[in-house]
């Protein structure tokens, strides 16, 4: 392992943390070939022609068994060809660990930003809020609470692939709100954006926790293009690289990616993998989990899965784009320049684009 730092941080299976200072241009960090760059699963999943929105309290399944089969196929390719393993397998049966400094930063920004967002959309006759990504809607409740407080009706639809958690979230929200009609869409981001595009009224497309842009460039731009259309307002949370490259970067890196809760989240995907394959392929005695950091172009963190000491595949890539890189993405999809709201301590930003303003 020459050129790397190594630290055993947990067991069952073992987790090894690797860090290298300078990546080879155009390549992943470490020994993974360029063919292991992310190939996002949703590109292979057709969007449903059924674009009727779910009713209040309903979780509408628009993906069925297609996702599970695609995850199985993707996992088999990773095991045999070393291709990058998409994030869907991690989210399918596991709760997002939460509690990161990203959450703290976004929460502080949203507390200040939500009243302005509310004032800009409250007069619209029909208001839809689509939130893309895993979670329990705690942060978005800062905005939803304002609609409830002022007695203004809006529709909130959470888009996720974890059926159990999505149903629980929708059930809890509808106990809390009267004027906010909450529902869920069991599907990919593409399904959510297609459904949003088919609805009348003002659409607020939100994705927090550095989720929407945390894919390879082509899929990130596709998601962004699908969000920035018509009269949509787009709200995207994304953490900048200085969170991990500053004075406290090493500490923040471990606090973000190598906690007990995050380790359980990552290892939960291996259990999901065993279920998908119908046999125990991943076991504690033969598999280890490491990570690699690429410090620029953009900053990224990848988990590496080793079988009997040899790298087999990489997965769950996390990217930290700076403000200029994110602004360039909006420009590339023909969207207006974003408003940027910052939380300096955590390097979190919330980017807001109102497609009617330019």
Phi, psi and omega in degrees: 000036183302138179090359181241154167265143181230138177213128175279120184250340179194174179230173175067068346283169181297147176241125178245137180251122180242146177216135178229143190280321188231116179279158171287137184300129176081005183235161172290160176290141175084210191264357182293135180288164180300337180293348180268008174299150187305132171240094190297134182299319186303338180299334183267000183255119181291142176285144182290143175284348181276100184254012174293132184288155176292151178279169179305129179082353183268144167249114185266123180268112180249011185235336176055223182270001183298317182296314181299320178293321179294322177297317178301314180296319179296319179295319179297321178295319180298319182290325185263329186245350180078016180288155178301137180263122183296165186283345186303323182296333180284322184276337191303314184235017185229142177280138176297132186294326178065190175074017182272171177292338173301315180300316180299314181294315179297321180299316180295318178297314184295327177299322179278328187273327188305317179301323178291316177301314180301315182294333183278341183242349190299331183278352181291136183298323179232127182234122176246134172242115176254123177249125184258121174128165183287154177143185183244015175069015180300314181292318181292339178297338176300320177281316182299326179301327180291321176298317180295316182298321182269359178068034181252126184285138171210164180248130179240126180233120178267134181248120184206167178249359178265100188298314183299312182289325179296315179297319178297317181297312181297318180299315181293320180295320181287341171286331184275322190250148173250315183275339177264113180270113189256139179212177180224151176238115178275098184182183181274174177301322180298320176298316181297318180291324177295319179292319179300318182296335183273354184265147175282160174098189178275127179250129173252113181260119183237146173208113185252177175070029179056043187264307190298323184266002186272049179224180175294161190303318184295318180286322177299316179292324177296316177297318181293319178297320178292336179277317187271076181215164176053229181255023185296148162255133185242129181234114185233126174263133180207136181270136179279163185291337183297342175299329185252351183250355180280193184302322182259020186300317182296318179295317180294323179300313181289324179292335181273319191244350187227043171269168177300318182292319180291322178299319179294323178298314180294316181290336176299330178294329178291323176294319175299322178297318177299320179294318181295323182275347179076016178198165183274093176272319181265117177223156188297330185286338188244346186244141173232156179237125176238185176215160176225142180244129171256116190284348180200162175081037349272176171301134179212154180232128180234140171273140181243132181252121183251136174246116182051044175086351181252137179294130179253316179196169177241159185200167174050061177285134177242129183243144178239101180271143174279175186299319181294321179296319178292317178300322178296324178297315177300319179296320182296332180263009176079020181269159174298161176295138184281148163287141182239121179247127193244150168234101192295324184297322182256357183061021175281144172232148166242123181260130182237128175232125173255109189294348178272349190279343179229000000 
